[in-house]
């Protein structure tokens, strides 16, 4: 039973990690795009 609960926890945690990872990447990407656009 503990193995099943652990597997479910992993499956639920992975999408959250991906979403937070993208949320962290988006501001830095937009900052890079804006700085390049302003310099051009």
MOSUL-V845237 format. One record per residue. N is the residue number from 1. RES is the residue in one letter. PHI is phi in radians with two decimals (NA if undefined). NEAR is the number of other ideal C-beta (glycine too) atoms within 10 Angstrom. D_LAST is the distance of its C-alpha to the last C-alpha in Angstrom with 1 decimal. Layout:
n: <N	N>
res: <RES	RES>
phi: <PHI	PHI>
near: <NEAR	NEAR>
d_last: <D_LAST	D_LAST>
This chain:
n: <1	2	3	4	5	6	7	8	9	10	11	12	13	14	15	16	17	18	19	20	21	22	23	24	25	26	27	28	29	30	31	32	33	34	35	36	37	38	39	40>
res: <X	X	X	X	X	X	X	X	X	X	X	X	X	X	X	X	X	X	X	X	X	X	X	X	X	X	X	X	X	X	X	X	X	X	X	X	X	X	X	X>
phi: <NA	-1.12	-1.13	-1.14	-1.09	-1.14	-1.10	-1.12	-1.10	-1.11	-1.09	-1.37	-1.41	-1.00	-1.06	-1.12	-1.12	-1.11	-1.13	-1.15	-1.12	-1.14	-1.08	-1.29	-1.32	-1.00	-1.05	-1.16	-1.15	-1.18	-1.13	-1.11	-1.10	-1.16	-1.13	-1.13	-1.18	-1.22	-1.29	-1.17>
near: <5	6	7	8	9	10	10	10	10	9	9	9	10	10	9	9	9	10	10	10	10	10	9	9	10	10	9	9	10	10	10	10	10	10	10	9	8	7	6	5>
d_last: <59.1	56.9	55.1	54.4	53.1	50.8	49.5	48.8	47.1	44.8	44.0	43.1	41.1	38.8	36.9	36.5	34.9	32.5	31.6	31.0	29.1	26.7	26.5	25.5	22.8	21.2	20.0	18.4	16.7	15.3	14.2	12.3	10.7	9.9	8.6	6.2	5.3	5.5	3.8	0.0>
